[in-house]
Amino acid sequence: MGVKVRGKKAHTVSAAQVAQLVEAFYKVDFFSLSDSYDDQRIDHYNAITIALTIGERKKSIYVGHGQPDELNVLLRKVIEVSGISKYLGRS
């Protein structure tokens, strides 16, 4: 994926969008997923860390390669809602 625009950016996400994202995290049972998906046989991928905190519950997942499809769907949803897609890709 890569980063084509460097630097700090700020975006606003509505309460309705946050509710949709939280629902998506629960739909994939985020808190029960592995903490890391890192297939050591692959050495040329772009990794990302996705995290969620709800109250006292916290979970972060390192996503490199070998993650389940439902986690890929969640990542695409987060990228779409957050508006960061315009900063990703090749420059």
Secondary structure, DSSP 4 states (H G I P E B T S, - for coil): --BSS-S-------HHHHHHHHHHHHHTTGGGS-SEEE-TT--S---EEEEEEETTEEEEEEEEES--HHHHHHHHHHHHHHTGGGGBS--
